[in-house]
Amino acid sequence: YCTLDRRADPWELLVSTILAAQCTDARVNQIVPALFAEFPDSKAFAESTPEEIEPWIKTCGIFRNKAKSIHGAARALHERFGGAVPDNLVDLESLPGVGRKTANLILGECFGQPAIVVDTHCSRISQLLGLTGERTPLGIERELREVLPPEHWISWGHYMVEHGRNLCVSGRPQCAECALAPYCAYALSERDESPEQ
């Protein structure tokens, strides 16, 4: 599941996801209640300035860029989409601060559309499992769409984040403890290469 607390409302998830770049979800979850109390909706963000947003998000890192993106996205929503977060990839990606990963998260979490969120965990673990030979997020997404059922696309990304943080940690995967090891190309190759005891 998505570890950002504000995930039901498309605008709040969009803001939370922008804030989560180079920041932990836990930190984002700490600051968004006060942020959304000060700016309760996208209109309030659009009518503010980036400088007015900055103090509320300072602890999330690269806060000036994030404030500009949030403000720009809010203005774009009201100028081009009647204030509503779009429910399609092209329009979402046209918003400042919104890339494919954020757009797919919003489509899957808020609009119930089949979408795969390819972050560093999903990318690395999907490669280790042998599900993809691609190296780019878009290439990985395309290959995962071919092998995973659409109803599991959004949950796949969430599971991979959890798995990557807790078990299949970069540089030191815990293959001996992993339930996926019997199906994992990396774990199987490590087992085959280890000296017999």
ChimeraX commands (.cxc) that place a marker at each C-alpha (Angstrom):
marker #1 position 0.00,0.00,0.00 radius 0.5
marker #1 position 1.00,3.61,-0.44 radius 0.5
marker #1 position 2.78,4.90,2.67 radius 0.5
marker #1 position 1.79,8.53,2.10 radius 0.5
marker #1 position -1.09,9.37,4.44 radius 0.5
marker #1 position -2.79,11.78,2.04 radius 0.5
marker #1 position -3.59,9.34,-0.75 radius 0.5
marker #1 position -7.37,9.42,-1.21 radius 0.5
marker #1 position -7.62,12.96,-2.57 radius 0.5
marker #1 position -5.85,13.43,-5.94 radius 0.5
marker #1 position -4.62,16.95,-5.16 radius 0.5
marker #1 position -3.30,16.00,-1.72 radius 0.5
marker #1 position -1.54,12.93,-3.15 radius 0.5
marker #1 position -0.03,15.04,-5.94 radius 0.5
marker #1 position 1.37,17.53,-3.40 radius 0.5
marker #1 position 2.56,14.74,-1.09 radius 0.5
marker #1 position 4.32,12.98,-3.95 radius 0.5
marker #1 position 6.09,16.17,-5.05 radius 0.5
marker #1 position 7.23,16.63,-1.45 radius 0.5
marker #1 position 8.44,13.01,-1.24 radius 0.5
marker #1 position 11.18,13.53,-3.84 radius 0.5
marker #1 position 14.52,13.05,-2.03 radius 0.5
marker #1 position 12.59,12.90,1.25 radius 0.5
marker #1 position 11.00,10.15,3.32 radius 0.5
marker #1 position 7.28,9.47,3.28 radius 0.5
marker #1 position 7.39,9.66,7.09 radius 0.5
marker #1 position 8.69,13.25,6.95 radius 0.5
marker #1 position 6.06,14.19,4.35 radius 0.5
marker #1 position 3.34,12.69,6.55 radius 0.5
marker #1 position 4.57,14.85,9.45 radius 0.5
marker #1 position 4.34,18.15,7.60 radius 0.5
marker #1 position 1.27,17.84,5.37 radius 0.5
marker #1 position -1.39,18.24,8.09 radius 0.5
marker #1 position -0.17,21.79,8.86 radius 0.5
marker #1 position 0.42,22.50,5.16 radius 0.5
marker #1 position -3.14,21.53,4.20 radius 0.5
marker #1 position -4.55,23.40,7.21 radius 0.5
marker #1 position -2.88,26.55,5.85 radius 0.5
marker #1 position -3.69,25.79,2.19 radius 0.5
marker #1 position -6.84,23.63,2.27 radius 0.5
marker #1 position -7.21,23.09,-1.48 radius 0.5
marker #1 position -5.55,23.65,-4.83 radius 0.5
marker #1 position -7.20,27.08,-5.15 radius 0.5
marker #1 position -5.49,28.25,-1.95 radius 0.5
marker #1 position -2.13,27.06,-3.33 radius 0.5
marker #1 position -2.81,28.73,-6.69 radius 0.5
marker #1 position -3.66,32.04,-5.02 radius 0.5
marker #1 position -0.50,31.96,-2.89 radius 0.5
marker #1 position 3.10,32.40,-3.98 radius 0.5
marker #1 position 5.95,29.88,-3.86 radius 0.5
marker #1 position 7.53,32.03,-1.15 radius 0.5
marker #1 position 4.40,31.64,1.00 radius 0.5
marker #1 position 4.52,27.86,0.59 radius 0.5
marker #1 position 8.24,27.48,1.32 radius 0.5
marker #1 position 8.19,27.84,5.15 radius 0.5
marker #1 position 5.63,25.04,5.42 radius 0.5
marker #1 position 7.75,22.54,3.47 radius 0.5
marker #1 position 11.28,23.56,4.45 radius 0.5
marker #1 position 12.06,20.27,6.20 radius 0.5
marker #1 position 11.35,18.24,3.04 radius 0.5
marker #1 position 14.51,19.32,1.23 radius 0.5
marker #1 position 14.85,21.18,-2.08 radius 0.5
marker #1 position 11.88,23.15,-0.78 radius 0.5
marker #1 position 12.20,26.10,-3.16 radius 0.5
marker #1 position 11.87,23.88,-6.23 radius 0.5
marker #1 position 9.06,21.92,-4.61 radius 0.5
marker #1 position 7.19,25.12,-3.71 radius 0.5
marker #1 position 7.47,26.33,-7.32 radius 0.5
marker #1 position 6.22,22.96,-8.62 radius 0.5
marker #1 position 3.27,22.83,-6.21 radius 0.5
marker #1 position 2.30,26.43,-6.95 radius 0.5
marker #1 position 2.71,25.89,-10.69 radius 0.5
marker #1 position 0.65,22.69,-10.63 radius 0.5
marker #1 position -2.12,24.42,-8.66 radius 0.5
marker #1 position -2.22,27.32,-11.12 radius 0.5
marker #1 position -2.25,24.93,-14.09 radius 0.5
marker #1 position -5.16,22.98,-12.58 radius 0.5
marker #1 position -7.23,26.15,-12.34 radius 0.5
marker #1 position -6.16,27.63,-15.66 radius 0.5
marker #1 position -6.52,24.46,-17.75 radius 0.5
marker #1 position -8.56,21.86,-15.88 radius 0.5
marker #1 position -11.23,23.74,-13.94 radius 0.5
marker #1 position -9.43,23.07,-10.67 radius 0.5
marker #1 position -9.70,19.28,-10.92 radius 0.5
marker #1 position -6.74,16.92,-11.03 radius 0.5
marker #1 position -6.84,15.23,-14.46 radius 0.5
marker #1 position -7.46,11.50,-14.66 radius 0.5
marker #1 position -5.16,10.75,-17.59 radius 0.5
marker #1 position -1.42,10.38,-18.00 radius 0.5
marker #1 position -0.85,13.05,-20.65 radius 0.5
marker #1 position -2.58,15.83,-18.73 radius 0.5
marker #1 position -1.05,14.81,-15.41 radius 0.5
marker #1 position 2.46,14.81,-16.88 radius 0.5
marker #1 position 1.84,18.31,-18.26 radius 0.5
marker #1 position 1.65,19.68,-14.70 radius 0.5
marker #1 position 4.79,21.23,-13.16 radius 0.5
marker #1 position 6.57,18.77,-10.88 radius 0.5
marker #1 position 4.62,15.76,-12.13 radius 0.5
marker #1 position 6.49,13.02,-13.95 radius 0.5
marker #1 position 5.38,9.58,-15.02 radius 0.5
marker #1 position 5.95,8.02,-11.59 radius 0.5
marker #1 position 3.75,10.60,-9.82 radius 0.5
marker #1 position 1.15,10.46,-12.59 radius 0.5
marker #1 position 0.93,6.67,-12.40 radius 0.5
marker #1 position 0.63,6.79,-8.60 radius 0.5
marker #1 position -2.29,9.23,-8.83 radius 0.5
marker #1 position -3.99,7.22,-11.59 radius 0.5
marker #1 position -3.70,3.98,-9.64 radius 0.5
marker #1 position -4.41,5.23,-6.11 radius 0.5
marker #1 position -7.04,7.90,-6.74 radius 0.5
marker #1 position -8.69,6.92,-10.00 radius 0.5
marker #1 position -8.42,3.13,-9.81 radius 0.5
marker #1 position -6.74,2.89,-13.20 radius 0.5
marker #1 position -4.16,0.19,-13.93 radius 0.5
marker #1 position -0.79,1.89,-13.53 radius 0.5
marker #1 position 2.71,0.77,-12.57 radius 0.5
marker #1 position 4.87,3.04,-10.43 radius 0.5
marker #1 position 8.50,2.35,-11.29 radius 0.5
marker #1 position 10.76,3.81,-8.62 radius 0.5
marker #1 position 14.30,2.71,-7.73 radius 0.5
marker #1 position 13.05,-0.22,-5.62 radius 0.5
marker #1 position 10.64,-1.49,-8.29 radius 0.5
marker #1 position 13.30,-1.08,-10.96 radius 0.5
marker #1 position 16.06,-2.87,-9.07 radius 0.5
marker #1 position 13.96,-5.74,-7.73 radius 0.5
marker #1 position 12.14,-6.36,-11.01 radius 0.5
marker #1 position 15.56,-6.65,-12.66 radius 0.5
marker #1 position 16.87,-8.99,-9.93 radius 0.5
marker #1 position 13.79,-11.18,-10.28 radius 0.5
marker #1 position 14.46,-11.43,-14.01 radius 0.5
marker #1 position 11.13,-9.81,-14.94 radius 0.5
marker #1 position 12.82,-7.20,-17.08 radius 0.5
marker #1 position 16.09,-6.63,-18.86 radius 0.5
marker #1 position 15.31,-2.97,-19.38 radius 0.5
marker #1 position 17.21,-0.22,-17.58 radius 0.5
marker #1 position 14.95,2.81,-18.04 radius 0.5
marker #1 position 11.80,3.34,-15.95 radius 0.5
marker #1 position 9.64,3.50,-19.08 radius 0.5
marker #1 position 11.18,0.32,-20.51 radius 0.5
marker #1 position 10.74,-1.47,-17.19 radius 0.5
marker #1 position 7.13,-0.31,-16.98 radius 0.5
marker #1 position 6.44,-1.62,-20.50 radius 0.5
marker #1 position 7.93,-5.04,-19.73 radius 0.5
marker #1 position 6.12,-5.32,-16.39 radius 0.5
marker #1 position 2.83,-4.52,-18.15 radius 0.5
marker #1 position 3.45,-7.59,-20.31 radius 0.5
marker #1 position 4.02,-10.01,-17.41 radius 0.5
marker #1 position 1.81,-8.71,-14.57 radius 0.5
marker #1 position -2.00,-8.74,-14.55 radius 0.5
marker #1 position -3.36,-5.15,-14.71 radius 0.5
marker #1 position -5.25,-5.54,-11.43 radius 0.5
marker #1 position -1.89,-5.95,-9.66 radius 0.5
marker #1 position 0.03,-3.14,-11.33 radius 0.5
marker #1 position -0.42,-0.48,-8.62 radius 0.5
marker #1 position 0.14,-2.91,-5.76 radius 0.5
marker #1 position 3.31,-4.28,-7.43 radius 0.5
marker #1 position 5.07,-0.95,-7.05 radius 0.5
marker #1 position 4.01,-0.65,-3.41 radius 0.5
marker #1 position 5.15,-4.20,-2.63 radius 0.5
marker #1 position 8.50,-3.58,-4.28 radius 0.5
marker #1 position 9.07,-0.43,-2.22 radius 0.5
marker #1 position 8.30,-2.32,0.99 radius 0.5
marker #1 position 10.39,-5.31,-0.09 radius 0.5
marker #1 position 13.31,-3.08,-1.11 radius 0.5
marker #1 position 13.29,-1.15,2.16 radius 0.5
marker #1 position 13.05,-4.17,4.43 radius 0.5
marker #1 position 14.46,-7.30,2.78 radius 0.5
marker #1 position 15.91,-6.87,-0.69 radius 0.5
marker #1 position 18.06,-3.95,0.40 radius 0.5
marker #1 position 20.35,-2.53,-2.27 radius 0.5
marker #1 position 23.86,-3.96,-1.94 radius 0.5
marker #1 position 22.88,-6.47,0.73 radius 0.5
marker #1 position 19.75,-8.41,-0.20 radius 0.5
marker #1 position 18.65,-10.96,2.40 radius 0.5
marker #1 position 18.07,-13.78,-0.10 radius 0.5
marker #1 position 18.14,-16.51,2.57 radius 0.5
marker #1 position 15.12,-14.91,4.26 radius 0.5
marker #1 position 13.20,-14.05,1.10 radius 0.5
marker #1 position 10.06,-15.93,0.05 radius 0.5
marker #1 position 10.72,-14.87,-3.55 radius 0.5
marker #1 position 14.19,-16.46,-3.62 radius 0.5
marker #1 position 13.03,-19.68,-5.35 radius 0.5
marker #1 position 11.70,-17.54,-8.24 radius 0.5
marker #1 position 14.40,-14.87,-8.26 radius 0.5
marker #1 position 17.04,-14.95,-10.99 radius 0.5
marker #1 position 19.52,-13.13,-8.75 radius 0.5
marker #1 position 18.98,-15.36,-5.70 radius 0.5
marker #1 position 19.21,-18.50,-7.83 radius 0.5
marker #1 position 22.45,-17.33,-9.44 radius 0.5
marker #1 position 23.92,-16.46,-6.02 radius 0.5
marker #1 position 22.97,-19.90,-4.71 radius 0.5
marker #1 position 24.52,-21.61,-7.73 radius 0.5
marker #1 position 27.75,-19.61,-7.36 radius 0.5
marker #1 position 28.18,-20.05,-3.60 radius 0.5
marker #1 position 30.74,-22.66,-2.50 radius 0.5
marker #1 position 29.27,-25.90,-1.22 radius 0.5
marker #1 position 29.35,-26.25,2.53 radius 0.5
marker link #1:1,2 radius 0.2
marker link #1:2,3 radius 0.2
marker link #1:3,4 radius 0.2
marker link #1:4,5 radius 0.2
marker link #1:5,6 radius 0.2
marker link #1:6,7 radius 0.2
marker link #1:7,8 radius 0.2
marker link #1:8,9 radius 0.2
marker link #1:9,10 radius 0.2
marker link #1:10,11 radius 0.2
marker link #1:11,12 radius 0.2
marker link #1:12,13 radius 0.2
marker link #1:13,14 radius 0.2
marker link #1:14,15 radius 0.2
marker link #1:15,16 radius 0.2
marker link #1:16,17 radius 0.2
marker link #1:17,18 radius 0.2
marker link #1:18,19 radius 0.2
marker link #1:19,20 radius 0.2
marker link #1:20,21 radius 0.2
marker link #1:21,22 radius 0.2
marker link #1:22,23 radius 0.2
marker link #1:23,24 radius 0.2
marker link #1:24,25 radius 0.2
marker link #1:25,26 radius 0.2
marker link #1:26,27 radius 0.2
marker link #1:27,28 radius 0.2
marker link #1:28,29 radius 0.2
marker link #1:29,30 radius 0.2
marker link #1:30,31 radius 0.2
marker link #1:31,32 radius 0.2
marker link #1:32,33 radius 0.2
marker link #1:33,34 radius 0.2
marker link #1:34,35 radius 0.2
marker link #1:35,36 radius 0.2
marker link #1:36,37 radius 0.2
marker link #1:37,38 radius 0.2
marker link #1:38,39 radius 0.2
marker link #1:39,40 radius 0.2
marker link #1:40,41 radius 0.2
marker link #1:41,42 radius 0.2
marker link #1:42,43 radius 0.2
marker link #1:43,44 radius 0.2
marker link #1:44,45 radius 0.2
marker link #1:45,46 radius 0.2
marker link #1:46,47 radius 0.2
marker link #1:47,48 radius 0.2
marker link #1:48,49 radius 0.2
marker link #1:49,50 radius 0.2
marker link #1:50,51 radius 0.2
marker link #1:51,52 radius 0.2
marker link #1:52,53 radius 0.2
marker link #1:53,54 radius 0.2
marker link #1:54,55 radius 0.2
marker link #1:55,56 radius 0.2
marker link #1:56,57 radius 0.2
marker link #1:57,58 radius 0.2
marker link #1:58,59 radius 0.2
marker link #1:59,60 radius 0.2
marker link #1:60,61 radius 0.2
marker link #1:61,62 radius 0.2
marker link #1:62,63 radius 0.2
marker link #1:63,64 radius 0.2
marker link #1:64,65 radius 0.2
marker link #1:65,66 radius 0.2
marker link #1:66,67 radius 0.2
marker link #1:67,68 radius 0.2
marker link #1:68,69 radius 0.2
marker link #1:69,70 radius 0.2
marker link #1:70,71 radius 0.2
marker link #1:71,72 radius 0.2
marker link #1:72,73 radius 0.2
marker link #1:73,74 radius 0.2
marker link #1:74,75 radius 0.2
marker link #1:75,76 radius 0.2
marker link #1:76,77 radius 0.2
marker link #1:77,78 radius 0.2
marker link #1:78,79 radius 0.2
marker link #1:79,80 radius 0.2
marker link #1:80,81 radius 0.2
marker link #1:81,82 radius 0.2
marker link #1:82,83 radius 0.2
marker link #1:83,84 radius 0.2
marker link #1:84,85 radius 0.2
marker link #1:85,86 radius 0.2
marker link #1:86,87 radius 0.2
marker link #1:87,88 radius 0.2
marker link #1:88,89 radius 0.2
marker link #1:89,90 radius 0.2
marker link #1:90,91 radius 0.2
marker link #1:91,92 radius 0.2
marker link #1:92,93 radius 0.2
marker link #1:93,94 radius 0.2
marker link #1:94,95 radius 0.2
marker link #1:95,96 radius 0.2
marker link #1:96,97 radius 0.2
marker link #1:97,98 radius 0.2
marker link #1:98,99 radius 0.2
marker link #1:99,100 radius 0.2
marker link #1:100,101 radius 0.2
marker link #1:101,102 radius 0.2
marker link #1:102,103 radius 0.2
marker link #1:103,104 radius 0.2
marker link #1:104,105 radius 0.2
marker link #1:105,106 radius 0.2
marker link #1:106,107 radius 0.2
marker link #1:107,108 radius 0.2
marker link #1:108,109 radius 0.2
marker link #1:109,110 radius 0.2
marker link #1:110,111 radius 0.2
marker link #1:111,112 radius 0.2
marker link #1:112,113 radius 0.2
marker link #1:113,114 radius 0.2
marker link #1:114,115 radius 0.2
marker link #1:115,116 radius 0.2
marker link #1:116,117 radius 0.2
marker link #1:117,118 radius 0.2
marker link #1:118,119 radius 0.2
marker link #1:119,120 radius 0.2
marker link #1:120,121 radius 0.2
marker link #1:121,122 radius 0.2
marker link #1:122,123 radius 0.2
marker link #1:123,124 radius 0.2
marker link #1:124,125 radius 0.2
marker link #1:125,126 radius 0.2
marker link #1:126,127 radius 0.2
marker link #1:127,128 radius 0.2
marker link #1:128,129 radius 0.2
marker link #1:129,130 radius 0.2
marker link #1:130,131 radius 0.2
marker link #1:131,132 radius 0.2
marker link #1:132,133 radius 0.2
marker link #1:133,134 radius 0.2
marker link #1:134,135 radius 0.2
marker link #1:135,136 radius 0.2
marker link #1:136,137 radius 0.2
marker link #1:137,138 radius 0.2
marker link #1:138,139 radius 0.2
marker link #1:139,140 radius 0.2
marker link #1:140,141 radius 0.2
marker link #1:141,142 radius 0.2
marker link #1:142,143 radius 0.2
marker link #1:143,144 radius 0.2
marker link #1:144,145 radius 0.2
marker link #1:145,146 radius 0.2
marker link #1:146,147 radius 0.2
marker link #1:147,148 radius 0.2
marker link #1:148,149 radius 0.2
marker link #1:149,150 radius 0.2
marker link #1:150,151 radius 0.2
marker link #1:151,152 radius 0.2
marker link #1:152,153 radius 0.2
marker link #1:153,154 radius 0.2
marker link #1:154,155 radius 0.2
marker link #1:155,156 radius 0.2
marker link #1:156,157 radius 0.2
marker link #1:157,158 radius 0.2
marker link #1:158,159 radius 0.2
marker link #1:159,160 radius 0.2
marker link #1:160,161 radius 0.2
marker link #1:161,162 radius 0.2
marker link #1:162,163 radius 0.2
marker link #1:163,164 radius 0.2
marker link #1:164,165 radius 0.2
marker link #1:165,166 radius 0.2
marker link #1:166,167 radius 0.2
marker link #1:167,168 radius 0.2
marker link #1:168,169 radius 0.2
marker link #1:169,170 radius 0.2
marker link #1:170,171 radius 0.2
marker link #1:171,172 radius 0.2
marker link #1:172,173 radius 0.2
marker link #1:173,174 radius 0.2
marker link #1:174,175 radius 0.2
marker link #1:175,176 radius 0.2
marker link #1:176,177 radius 0.2
marker link #1:177,178 radius 0.2
marker link #1:178,179 radius 0.2
marker link #1:179,180 radius 0.2
marker link #1:180,181 radius 0.2
marker link #1:181,182 radius 0.2
marker link #1:182,183 radius 0.2
marker link #1:183,184 radius 0.2
marker link #1:184,185 radius 0.2
marker link #1:185,186 radius 0.2
marker link #1:186,187 radius 0.2
marker link #1:187,188 radius 0.2
marker link #1:188,189 radius 0.2
marker link #1:189,190 radius 0.2
marker link #1:190,191 radius 0.2
marker link #1:191,192 radius 0.2
marker link #1:192,193 radius 0.2
marker link #1:193,194 radius 0.2
marker link #1:194,195 radius 0.2
marker link #1:195,196 radius 0.2
marker link #1:196,197 radius 0.2
view
